């Protein structure tokens, strides 16, 4: 993991989520196949994780493979799966060394047995770490996340464990991915697109959004720092008003 200096921010988000977009376009710009862009993107993942560790972020969630990405050409999907296995096996020792707790979120049942074993092994190795929570969203979709939570509630109702009137935001959230972590404060999307792409629909309800034209393989500490500086300047009201914030602050 790269060593970086710690940067002082006036307000630091506890949980940052990144939509890593632009690998394919980066490869095309360099006259290479798309898989070369994905390989270059792994270096950016290392830089982002290192930055998050050195700047004391609580959680970092990376959108690696959406449930819609299966629609890509079979050759690219197969190469991505192989790359995923290699990345897990090669990075887990370093993550563990730096006290990072790794968690893969999403429906991993569609992955090959070998990839599932790599996921379970990597999660187990880092399970007792209490530093950065690193979540990799793989075969993940925000709608899937909500639906699978609703199904769990339906089972509880059917079994008489839960009454319909007892279902609230807390109950729904308790069955969703990353329910034990702080809500997402900041969403960063690279690659110039301005959309969420079915990512953490529930968890980012009040997140700040930061979009950059930088393609993911070119994402570095300077861009990450710029996103955190932009976040520090935002006024977060969570549906309230500035006047209400001033009233609340007067009681501090």
Phi, psi and omega per residue, in radians:
X1 nan 2.380 -3.077
X2 -1.196 2.486 3.061
X3 -1.561 2.309 -3.136
X4 -2.390 2.743 3.065
X5 -1.341 2.612 3.071
X6 -1.404 2.326 -3.094
X7 -1.861 2.403 -3.132
X8 -1.547 2.195 3.083
X9 -2.108 2.558 3.132
X10 -1.203 -0.519 3.108
X11 -2.518 2.107 -3.074
X12 -1.915 2.214 3.080
X13 -1.185 2.492 3.088
X14 -1.346 -0.582 -3.035
X15 -2.374 2.074 3.108
X16 -1.999 2.361 3.071
X17 -2.093 2.439 -3.085
X18 -2.216 2.231 2.982
X19 -1.603 1.857 -3.017
X20 -1.501 1.651 -3.037
X21 -2.067 2.521 3.024
X22 2.033 0.074 -3.135
X23 -1.052 -0.795 -3.106
X24 -1.120 -0.750 -3.137
X25 -1.185 -0.615 3.086
X26 -1.082 -0.784 3.129
X27 -1.097 -0.743 3.133
X28 -1.090 -0.717 3.125
X29 -1.105 -0.440 -3.136
X30 -1.766 0.186 3.097
X31 1.181 0.539 -3.089
X32 -2.138 2.923 3.067
X33 -1.227 2.756 -3.079
X34 -1.001 -0.607 -3.085
X35 -1.081 -0.522 3.095
X36 -1.141 -0.566 3.066
X37 -1.158 -0.700 3.110
X38 -1.157 -0.672 3.100
X39 -1.132 -0.725 3.092
X40 -1.135 -0.554 3.138
X41 -1.125 -0.484 3.120
X42 -1.099 -0.624 3.101
X43 -1.107 -0.642 3.097
X44 -1.191 -0.597 3.067
X45 -1.074 -0.773 3.118
X46 -1.034 -0.791 -3.138
X47 -1.098 -0.729 -3.118
X48 -1.141 -0.752 3.141
X49 -1.126 -0.773 3.123
X50 -1.061 -0.744 3.110
X51 -1.091 -0.762 -3.132
X52 -1.101 -0.724 3.117
X53 -1.119 -0.835 -3.073
X54 -1.213 -0.357 3.141
X55 -1.913 0.325 2.940
X56 1.044 0.625 2.996
X57 -1.239 2.549 3.131
X58 -1.366 -0.752 -3.067
X59 -2.500 2.506 3.055
X60 -2.325 2.151 -3.127
X61 -2.052 2.200 -3.075
X62 -2.031 2.288 -3.141
X63 -1.540 1.734 -3.032
X64 -1.633 -0.715 -3.038
X65 -2.675 2.001 -3.102
X66 -1.507 2.877 3.109
X67 -1.163 -0.302 3.105
X68 -1.529 -0.233 -3.090
X69 -1.217 -0.220 3.067
X70 -1.106 -0.306 -3.130
X71 -1.353 -0.088 3.100
X72 -1.276 2.895 3.121
X73 -0.941 2.450 -3.081
X74 -0.952 -0.675 -3.117
X75 -1.083 -0.724 3.140
X76 -1.202 -0.732 3.134
X77 -1.085 -0.778 3.134
X78 -1.066 -0.749 3.125
X79 -1.127 -0.668 3.112
X80 -1.119 -0.708 3.138
X81 -1.128 -0.735 3.102
X82 -1.121 -0.709 3.127
X83 -1.134 -0.658 3.121
X84 -1.075 -0.818 3.132
X85 -1.063 -0.830 -3.134
X86 -1.063 -0.725 -3.120
X87 -1.149 -0.744 3.116
X88 -1.061 -0.861 -3.076
X89 -1.149 -0.610 -3.075
X90 -1.477 -0.449 -3.027
X91 -1.705 -0.360 -2.973
X92 -1.094 -0.640 3.137
X93 -1.098 -0.761 3.135
X94 -1.180 -0.680 3.091
X95 -1.086 -0.765 -3.134
X96 -1.124 -0.673 3.131
X97 -1.058 -0.593 -3.104
X98 -1.727 0.347 2.998
X99 1.126 0.511 3.129
X100 -1.576 2.336 3.099
X101 -1.743 2.035 -3.074
X102 -1.684 2.354 3.078
X103 -2.444 2.280 3.054
X104 -1.690 2.155 3.136
X105 -1.924 2.437 -3.107
X106 2.307 3.120 -3.130
X107 -1.539 1.637 -3.072
X108 -1.447 -0.043 -3.083
X109 -1.116 -0.369 -3.124
X110 -1.467 -0.212 3.131
X111 -1.321 2.815 3.096
X112 -1.129 2.777 3.131
X113 -1.047 -0.703 -3.126
X114 -1.109 -0.687 3.112
X115 -1.216 -0.708 3.098
X116 -1.062 -0.685 3.118
X117 -1.134 -0.697 3.107
X118 -1.118 -0.683 3.107
X119 -1.109 -0.873 -3.121
X120 -1.075 -0.704 -3.128
X121 -1.130 -0.808 -3.115
X122 -1.129 -0.730 3.113
X123 -1.132 -0.698 -3.124
X124 -1.145 -0.754 -3.115
X125 -1.054 -0.641 -3.065
X126 -1.765 0.112 -2.971
X127 -1.113 -0.475 -3.092
X128 -1.661 0.044 3.135
X129 -1.310 2.609 -3.094
X130 -2.222 0.405 3.072
X131 -1.612 -2.300 -3.141
X132 -1.084 2.314 2.974
X133 -1.533 1.922 -3.133
X134 -1.818 1.980 -3.130
X135 -1.900 2.202 3.082
X136 -1.897 2.014 3.141
X137 -1.469 1.958 -3.080
X138 -2.302 2.249 -2.939
X139 0.870 0.828 -3.104
X140 -1.959 2.537 2.995
X141 -2.563 2.432 -3.124
X142 -1.064 -0.665 3.107
X143 -1.162 -0.719 3.081
X144 -1.010 -0.760 -3.108
X145 -1.029 -0.799 3.133
X146 -1.172 -0.759 -3.117
X147 -1.102 -0.761 -3.118
X148 -1.171 -0.505 3.062
X149 -1.223 -0.750 3.108
X150 -1.064 -0.696 3.120
X151 -1.077 -0.701 3.115
X152 -1.127 -0.674 3.092
X153 -1.164 -0.683 3.133
X154 -1.086 -0.674 3.102
X155 -1.111 -0.747 3.136
X156 -1.112 -0.704 3.101
X157 -1.129 -0.782 -3.132
X158 -1.063 -0.645 -3.114
X159 -1.494 0.002 3.102
X160 1.384 0.186 -3.141
X161 -1.380 -0.486 -3.045
X162 -2.383 2.396 3.046
X163 -1.601 2.553 3.133
X164 -0.931 -0.662 -3.129
X165 -1.180 -0.274 -3.131
X166 -1.508 -0.122 -3.130
X167 -1.340 2.098 3.100
X168 -2.441 -3.014 -3.109
X169 -1.038 -0.702 -3.114
X170 -1.121 -0.732 3.129
X171 -1.136 -0.764 3.141
X172 -1.121 -0.761 -3.107
X173 -1.139 -0.551 -3.065
X174 -1.125 -0.309 -3.136
X175 -1.841 0.113 -3.088
X176 -1.741 2.843 3.138
X177 -1.066 2.450 3.066
X178 1.124 0.453 -3.107
X179 -1.129 -0.337 -3.107
X180 -1.522 -0.092 -3.071
X181 -1.800 2.893 3.066
X182 -1.121 2.596 3.100
X183 -1.020 2.744 3.115
X184 -1.234 2.166 3.122
X185 -1.544 -0.669 -3.001
X186 -2.408 2.273 3.031
X187 -1.944 2.191 3.085
X188 -1.927 2.306 3.019
X189 -2.175 2.200 3.073
X190 -1.612 2.994 2.993
X191 1.597 -0.031 3.032
X192 1.541 -0.170 3.115
X193 -1.428 2.569 -3.116
X194 -2.046 1.162 3.089
X195 -2.629 2.899 -3.047
X196 -1.605 -0.479 3.083
X197 0.995 0.802 3.023
X198 1.065 0.629 -3.094
X199 -1.873 2.067 3.014
X200 0.843 0.873 -3.024
X201 -1.016 -0.675 3.141
X202 -1.334 -0.794 -2.972
X203 -1.257 -0.306 -3.074
X204 -1.912 0.416 -3.078
X205 -0.922 -0.662 -3.133
X206 -2.140 0.445 3.113
X207 -1.296 2.651 2.952
X208 -1.441 2.518 -3.096
X209 -1.970 2.395 3.123
X210 -2.331 2.065 -3.128
X211 -1.946 2.434 3.109
X212 -2.378 2.570 3.106
X213 -1.347 -0.210 -3.132
X214 -1.051 2.265 3.073
X215 -1.314 2.583 -2.978
X216 -0.928 -0.782 -3.133
X217 -1.057 -0.319 3.106
X218 -1.693 0.024 -3.138
X219 -1.228 2.195 -3.109
X220 -2.396 -2.987 -3.068
X221 -1.099 -0.580 -3.128
X222 -1.141 -0.746 3.131
X223 -1.189 -0.735 3.120
X224 -1.070 -0.781 3.107
X225 -1.056 -0.702 3.112
X226 -1.089 -0.669 3.116
X227 -1.145 -0.705 -3.138
X228 -1.242 -0.615 3.066
X229 -1.131 -0.691 3.102
X230 -1.132 -0.698 3.116
X231 -1.073 -0.731 -3.090
X232 -1.097 -0.368 -3.120
X233 -1.631 -0.097 -3.113
X234 -1.352 2.628 3.020
X235 -1.786 1.899 -3.077
X236 -1.679 2.004 -3.044
X237 -2.013 -0.193 3.083
X238 0.881 0.752 3.107
X239 1.622 -0.137 3.137
X240 -1.585 -2.768 3.137
X241 -2.227 2.889 3.089
X242 -1.065 -0.693 -3.133
X243 -1.041 -0.741 3.127
X244 -1.130 -0.694 3.112
X245 -1.057 -0.729 3.130
X246 -1.124 -0.685 3.117
X247 -1.115 -0.743 3.137
X248 -1.152 -0.710 -3.100
X249 -1.147 -0.422 -3.128
X250 -1.213 -0.233 3.131
X251 -1.693 -0.043 -3.124
X252 -1.205 nan nan
